[in-house]
Amino acid sequence: MCPDRRRKTGLHGEDIAADYLVRKGYKILHRNLRLSHLEIDLICRDGDCLVFIEVKTSRGEKYGHPATWIDDKKQEKLHRAAQMFIEREAIEGLDIRFDAVTILRGEIEHFINAF
């Protein structure tokens, strides 16, 4: 898949995920937040919990289920980006959680406390 098409698919998946999360009562704080060379797809509030969410979208399973794409290296990058965000915003007193939302052939799966 060419980079432009991959980017469009990713943005479309993030739109779907954001709409889904808002319907579940989450408040979207940031989308596609870049911190240095790192990126966080969605940052949300779920009650008293600050949630960092990785979104993966695929039209098929040629490369496996999208959840399997969030490997240890990606998780480490997300943890570093979240730490940078927490320090930058001087956030205190909130629980922190990492979720994943996958969209595979239009089907949404939400993995709460994924890693």
C-alpha positions, 0 to 999 in steps of 0.5 A: 500500500502506498504511503498516502493510501496508508495515511488515509486509511489510518486517519479514517480508522482514527475517525471511526475510533474517536466516534466510537469512544465518544459514544462510549462516554470518553472525552477526546483530548488530543488526536495525532499528538506529536511529541518530538519524534513520537506520536499518540493517536488518541488521548482521552478521558474516561472518568478519572482515567487518562487513556492513551490509545493506539489505533490500527486499521486494516481492510484484511488480515493479509498481515495478521490481525491489527492488534498484533502490529502493536509490538513491544517496540511500539508499546515502548514508544507509546509509554515514552510519549505518554510520559512526555505528555504527562510531564509537559502537562504536569498531570497528577492524580489521574489513573493512566491506561493504555488501550488499543482500538482496531478496525478490521473490515469495519469491525471495531474492537476495543482492548481496554488496558491492552498493555 
